[in-house]
Amino acid sequence: MLNLVINNFSNLIYSCYLACQAVFNNKLYKEMSNKIDVYYYKKIKSSIVNNSSVGLPSHPYHIVDQSPWPIALSCVLLSLTISAVLSFHGYVMGDLFLLCSFILLVWGMSLWFKDIITEASYLGSHTDKVQKGISLGVVLFIVSEIFFFLSIFWAYFHSSLAPAIEIGSEWPPKGIEPVDASEVPTANTTILLSSGSSVTVSHHSLVDQLIDWANNGSVATIIMAFFFTLLQVMEYFGVSYTITDSVYGSTFYMGTGFHGLHVIIGTIFLSVGALRIYSYQVTNTHHVGVESGILYWHFVDVVWLFLFGAVYFWGGQGKGE
């Protein structure tokens, strides 16, 4: 009895096998199967093109994530402004509050820029479209800086071309011994122009994928920037007048002092770029951060040429008595 059941079950399985084989060998089945394969291929291809199956955006823009740094740095800037006013008016703890606010500002900016570098180098968020937007933002920022220095030059020429009677109707005013343009200013001009050449070599080497030359050019630029700042500080210690000595002292220190501040900021900018080049975080086609720092440095070079010609060379032709 058991053998009969087993034989019937085996015959049933074999019959199902023959039926399935007949269906699979059928021409209509093969045509339908091919149509189904083509349909799924087109569907998968469409999903890949539209980036719907891999979760990628369908646009070239960077939708930034929520970040605490904008509101945090806004509060820090408010604290920096208030503490600066307190310090200028001699309030107790004003200097300490100013120092703490400045430290918080540098710290917050460092963390914010770290996130931006991460988005650019590791998350791939900076597409060509995003890089163009960042470059445009840097250009507009430099344009605003141009107008800032334009206001300083305006004040300088307004006071020097028609000196007021309060300063003796002459320029430089009486009692002011201007800096000799042939000494430290000439040395600083040579250093800064040389740094502009070296940073250009670094940029072109990066574009040509000559990483060693790019690293060497960046390091040379940073070293020359350091010596420029050092010589500028030494010059200040040797000057016989202060920022409160008439309009000459005010315009001199406003122009050269803010330029020195921009040199320090540019040095930090180039240092970060040099570290990114050394760490292979940039490529010959994806280096908008490094390029922005180089553009900023060329702006610093041009401003110094105007300062040297107007403040040191032309403004120091006369000698105060």
C-alpha positions in Angstrom: 0.0 0.0 0.0 2.8 2.4 0.9 4.6 1.5 -2.4 1.5 2.4 -4.3 1.2 5.8 -2.7 4.8 6.6 -3.4 4.5 5.6 -7.1 1.4 7.7 -7.6 3.1 10.7 -6.0 6.2 10.3 -8.2 4.0 10.1 -11.3 2.3 13.3 -10.2 5.6 15.2 -9.8 6.8 13.9 -13.1 3.6 15.0 -14.8 4.0 18.5 -13.3 7.5 18.7 -14.5 6.5 17.7 -18.1 3.7 20.4 -18.0 6.0 23.1 -16.8 8.6 22.2 -19.4 6.0 22.4 -22.1 4.9 25.9 -20.9 8.5 27.2 -20.7 9.3 26.0 -24.2 6.2 27.7 -25.5 6.9 30.6 -28.0 4.3 32.9 -26.4 5.9 32.5 -23.0 9.3 33.5 -24.4 7.9 36.6 -26.0 6.1 37.7 -22.9 9.2 37.0 -20.8 11.4 39.2 -23.1 8.8 42.0 -22.9 8.8 41.8 -19.1 12.6 42.0 -19.0 12.7 45.0 -21.3 10.1 46.8 -19.2 12.0 46.3 -15.9 15.3 47.3 -17.6 13.7 50.6 -18.7 12.2 51.2 -15.3 15.5 50.6 -13.5 17.4 52.8 -16.0 14.9 55.6 -15.5 15.2 55.3 -11.7 19.0 55.5 -12.0 18.9 58.5 -14.3 16.4 60.3 -12.0 18.5 59.3 -8.9 15.4 58.0 -7.2 16.7 54.5 -6.5 20.0 55.7 -4.8 18.6 58.7 -2.9 20.6 61.4 -4.6 19.2 64.9 -5.3 17.9 65.7 -8.7 19.5 69.2 -8.7 23.1 70.5 -8.6 22.5 72.7 -5.5 23.6 72.1 -1.9 20.7 72.1 0.5 22.6 72.7 3.8 21.7 70.9 7.0 20.7 72.7 10.1 23.7 74.2 11.8 24.1 76.0 15.2 26.9 78.2 13.9 25.0 81.1 12.3 23.0 82.0 15.4 25.9 81.2 17.7 28.3 83.5 15.9 25.7 86.2 15.6 25.5 86.2 19.4 29.3 86.2 19.6 29.5 89.2 17.2 27.0 91.1 19.3 29.1 90.3 22.4 32.2 91.4 20.6 30.7 94.7 19.7 29.4 95.4 23.2 32.6 94.4 24.9 34.6 96.6 22.4 32.5 99.6 23.3 33.0 98.8 27.0 36.7 98.4 26.6 37.1 101.7 24.6 35.3 103.6 27.4 37.5 102.1 30.1 34.9 100.0 31.9 36.0 97.3 34.3 36.4 93.9 32.8 35.8 95.4 29.3 39.2 94.1 28.0 38.6 90.7 29.4 35.1 90.5 27.8 36.6 91.6 24.5 39.3 89.0 24.6 36.8 86.2 25.5 34.5 87.3 22.7 37.3 87.3 20.2 38.4 83.8 21.3 34.8 82.6 20.9 34.6 84.2 17.5 37.7 82.5 16.2 36.7 79.1 17.7 33.2 79.3 16.2 34.5 80.3 12.8 36.9 77.4 12.9 34.2 74.9 13.6 31.9 76.4 11.0 34.7 76.3 8.3 35.5 72.7 9.4 32.0 71.7 8.6 32.2 73.4 5.2 35.5 71.6 4.4 33.9 68.3 5.4 30.9 69.0 3.1 33.3 69.9 0.2 36.0 67.2 0.6 34.2 64.2 2.1 30.4 64.5 1.4 30.7 65.8 -2.2 28.2 68.5 -1.6 30.1 71.2 -3.6 29.1 70.6 -7.2 30.3 72.8 -10.0 27.2 74.9 -9.5 27.9 75.3 -5.8 31.5 76.2 -6.5 30.5 78.9 -8.9 28.2 80.4 -6.2 31.0 80.3 -3.6 33.4 82.0 -6.0 30.9 84.7 -6.8 30.4 85.2 -3.0 34.1 85.6 -2.5 34.3 88.1 -5.4 31.5 90.2 -3.9 33.2 90.1 -0.5 36.4 91.4 -2.0 34.4 94.1 -3.8 33.1 95.2 -0.4 36.6 95.2 0.9 37.7 97.4 -1.9 35.1 100.0 -1.0 36.2 99.8 2.7 39.8 100.7 1.7 38.4 103.3 -0.7 36.9 105.1 2.2 40.3 105.2 4.0 42.1 106.5 0.9 39.3 109.1 0.5 39.9 110.3 4.0 43.7 110.4 3.4 43.5 112.4 0.2 40.8 114.7 1.5 43.1 115.6 4.4 46.4 115.7 2.4 45.5 117.5 -0.8 44.0 120.5 1.1 45.4 120.4 4.6 43.3 122.2 7.2 44.6 125.2 9.1 44.4 123.2 12.3 47.3 121.1 11.2 49.4 124.0 9.9 48.1 123.9 6.3 50.8 121.5 5.3 51.3 117.8 4.8 52.7 116.0 6.7 51.6 118.2 9.6 54.2 120.0 11.8 55.8 117.7 14.3 55.2 114.6 12.3 58.2 112.7 11.1 56.9 110.3 8.3 58.4 106.9 7.7 61.2 106.7 5.2 59.7 104.9 2.2 63.1 103.5 1.2 63.5 101.4 4.4 61.0 99.0 5.8 58.2 99.9 3.3 60.4 99.0 0.4 61.4 95.7 2.0 57.8 94.9 2.7 56.8 95.7 -0.9 59.5 93.4 -2.2 58.3 90.6 0.2 54.7 91.0 -0.6 55.1 91.1 -4.4 57.4 88.0 -4.1 54.7 86.2 -2.1 52.2 87.0 -4.9 54.5 85.3 -7.4 55.0 82.3 -5.2 51.3 81.8 -4.5 50.7 82.1 -8.3 53.3 79.3 -8.9 51.5 77.2 -6.2 48.1 77.7 -8.0 49.4 76.8 -11.4 51.2 73.8 -10.0 48.0 72.6 -8.4 46.2 72.9 -11.7 48.9 71.0 -13.5 48.9 68.4 -10.7 52.4 69.2 -9.6 51.7 68.7 -5.9 55.3 69.2 -4.6 55.6 72.5 -6.3 52.1 73.5 -5.0 53.2 72.7 -1.5 56.5 74.5 -1.8 54.8 77.6 -3.2 52.3 77.7 -0.5 54.9 77.3 2.3 57.1 80.0 0.7 54.1 82.4 0.6 53.2 81.8 4.2 56.8 82.4 5.3 57.0 85.7 3.4 53.7 86.7 4.9 55.0 86.1 8.4 58.1 88.2 7.7 55.9 91.0 6.3 53.9 91.1 9.5 57.0 91.0 11.6 58.5 94.0 9.8 55.3 95.9 10.0 55.2 95.4 13.8 58.9 96.5 14.0 58.0 99.6 12.0 55.2 100.5 14.4 57.6 100.4 17.3 59.9 102.8 15.5 57.3 105.4 14.5 57.3 108.6 16.5 53.6 109.3 16.3 50.4 107.5 17.3 46.9 107.1 16.0 45.8 110.2 18.0 48.4 112.5 16.5 46.2 114.5 14.1 44.5 113.2 11.0 47.9 112.0 9.6 48.3 109.5 12.4 44.7 108.4 12.2 44.7 107.7 8.4 48.2 106.2 8.6 47.3 103.6 11.2 43.8 103.0 9.8 45.3 102.2 6.3 48.4 100.2 7.3 46.8 98.7 10.4 43.7 97.3 8.6 45.9 96.1 5.8 48.1 94.3 8.3 44.9 92.7 9.7 44.0 91.5 6.2 47.5 90.1 5.8 47.0 88.0 9.0 43.6 86.8 7.8 45.1 86.0 4.4 47.9 84.1 6.0 45.4 82.0 7.9 43.5 81.5 4.7 46.6 80.3 2.8 47.7 78.1 5.7 44.4 76.2 5.7 44.7 75.9 1.9 48.3 74.6 2.2 47.2 72.0 4.7 44.4 70.8 2.4 46.8 70.6 -0.5 49.3 68.6 1.6 46.4 66.3 2.8 45.2 65.7 -0.8 41.8 67.2 0.0 41.7 69.2 -3.2 42.2 68.3 -6.8 43.2 70.2 -9.9 39.5 70.8 -10.7 38.0 71.0 -7.2 39.9 73.6 -5.2 37.6 76.6 -4.8 38.7 77.2 -1.2 42.4 77.4 -2.1 41.5 79.5 -5.1 39.5 81.9 -3.0 42.5 82.4 -0.6 44.8 83.1 -3.5 42.4 85.7 -4.9 42.2 87.3 -1.5 46.0 87.4 -1.3 46.3 89.2 -4.6 43.8 91.7 -3.4 46.0 92.3 -0.3 49.0 92.8 -2.7 47.2 95.5 -4.8 46.0 97.4 -1.7 49.6 97.5 -0.4 50.9 99.0 -3.7 48.4 101.8 -3.3 49.3 102.3 0.3 53.0 102.3 -0.5 52.6 104.8 -3.3 50.2 107.1 -1.5 51.0 107.0 2.2 54.8 106.2 2.2 56.2 107.5 -1.0 54.0 110.5 -1.9 52.8 111.3 1.7 56.3 111.2 3.1 57.9 113.6 0.6 57.7 116.4 3.0 59.3 116.3 6.5 57.5 117.7 9.5 59.4 120.1 11.7 
